[in-house]
Amino acid sequence: MAGGRGSGRHRRGRGRAANPAAANRTARVGHLIKQIIAEELESIDDDRMLLVSITSVDVDRELHRAVVWFTTLDGDDDPVVEEAFEEHRGRLRRAVSRQARLRHTPELVFRPDETLRSAERIESLLLDDERPPVPDPDEQSTDRGDGEG
């Protein structure tokens, strides 16, 4: 079988589970990018970005793209903050390039993180739910009082 061995090598990486070392590397790079961007935001003099927090950074396996998740104090400001991030994208990417020392600086994509707001909304709905509790069917059958039971 002359071709059996070589063809096996060619397909070896496909269909396997993600490499834990690669996942760990992307997590470390994401954490580093988060720190660099958070520090750089402190030096940007732009009123639109005063109350912005970087919640996380997701980096793809090839380190070509990094999605930067942010929150604002007021969710209505998200489009304005996204616009500000677009204007400062070059500066932030240069800061990442200078400080992260990667072969290739990932493209930065900025997205509002809706997780906290969604959790707050769900919690609010649960707390505001003033419907009476649902009676236990077992208790109803014993409390009928009509002699049936």
C-alpha positions in Angstrom: 0.0 0.0 0.0 2.1 2.8 -1.2 -0.5 5.6 -1.0 -2.1 4.5 2.3 0.4 6.1 4.6 0.9 9.4 2.8 -2.9 10.0 2.4 -3.3 9.4 6.1 -0.9 12.2 7.0 -2.7 14.6 4.7 -6.0 14.1 6.4 -4.8 13.8 10.0 -5.7 17.2 11.3 -9.3 17.3 9.9 -12.2 16.2 11.9 -10.3 16.1 15.2 -11.3 17.9 18.4 -9.8 21.3 18.9 -6.2 21.3 20.2 -6.2 22.2 23.9 -2.9 24.0 23.6 -4.3 26.1 20.8 -7.4 26.9 22.8 -5.2 27.9 25.7 -3.1 30.1 23.4 -6.1 32.0 22.0 -7.5 32.5 25.6 -4.1 33.9 26.7 -3.9 36.2 23.6 -7.5 37.3 24.2 -6.8 38.2 27.8 -3.6 40.1 26.8 -5.5 42.1 24.1 -8.2 42.9 26.6 -5.7 44.3 29.0 -3.9 46.3 26.3 -7.2 47.8 25.0 -8.5 48.6 28.5 -5.2 50.5 29.3 -5.2 52.3 26.0 -8.9 53.4 26.5 -7.8 55.3 29.6 -5.5 57.5 27.5 -8.1 58.2 24.7 -9.6 61.6 25.2 -13.1 60.9 23.8 -16.2 61.6 25.8 -18.1 58.8 24.1 -15.8 56.3 25.7 -15.8 57.5 29.3 -18.1 54.7 30.7 -17.0 51.8 28.6 -15.7 48.5 30.0 -14.1 45.7 28.0 -15.8 42.5 29.1 -13.9 39.9 27.0 -12.0 39.3 23.8 -12.5 36.2 21.6 -9.6 35.5 19.3 -10.0 33.0 16.4 -7.7 30.0 16.3 -5.5 31.5 13.5 -5.1 34.8 15.5 -6.4 36.8 12.5 -9.5 38.3 14.2 -10.3 39.4 17.7 -13.9 40.3 18.7 -13.7 42.8 21.5 -16.9 42.7 23.7 -17.7 45.9 25.6 -20.4 47.2 27.8 -21.6 50.7 28.5 -23.5 52.1 31.5 -26.4 52.9 29.2 -27.3 50.4 26.5 -28.7 53.3 24.3 -25.1 54.5 23.9 -23.9 51.3 22.2 -24.1 52.6 18.6 -22.3 55.8 19.5 -19.6 53.8 21.3 -19.2 51.4 18.3 -18.7 54.5 16.1 -16.0 55.8 18.5 -14.3 52.4 18.5 -14.3 52.4 14.7 -12.6 55.8 14.8 -9.9 54.6 17.2 -9.5 51.1 15.7 -6.1 51.9 14.2 -4.7 53.4 17.4 -5.9 50.4 19.4 -4.5 47.9 16.9 -1.2 49.7 16.9 -1.1 49.5 20.7 -1.8 45.7 20.5 0.9 45.3 17.9 3.5 47.2 20.0 2.7 45.5 23.3 1.6 41.9 22.4 4.6 41.1 20.1 2.6 38.7 17.9 3.7 37.8 14.4 0.4 39.1 13.1 -1.8 41.6 14.9 -5.4 40.5 14.7 -8.1 42.6 13.1 -10.1 44.1 15.9 -13.9 43.9 15.7 -15.9 45.7 18.4 -19.3 44.4 19.6 -21.6 45.4 22.4 -21.9 42.6 25.1 -25.6 42.1 25.7 -25.1 39.3 28.3 -25.3 41.5 31.4 -28.3 43.4 30.1 -30.1 40.2 29.2 -29.4 38.8 32.6 -30.7 42.0 34.3 -33.8 41.9 32.1 -34.5 38.2 33.0 -34.0 38.9 36.7 -36.3 41.9 36.5 -39.0 39.9 34.8 -38.7 37.2 37.5 -38.8 39.7 40.3 -41.7 41.6 38.8 -43.8 38.5 38.3 -46.7 39.1 40.7 -48.9 36.2 39.7 -50.1 34.1 42.6 -48.3 30.8 43.1 -49.6 27.8 41.3 -51.4 25.5 43.7 -50.0 22.1 44.3 -52.4 19.5 42.6 -51.8 17.1 45.5 -53.0 19.7 48.0 -56.1 20.4 46.0 -57.3 16.8 46.0 -57.1 16.7 49.8 -58.7 20.1 50.4 -61.9 19.6 48.4 -64.1 19.3 51.5 -66.9 17.6 49.5 -66.2 14.1 50.8 -64.6 13.0 47.6 -60.9 12.4 47.7 
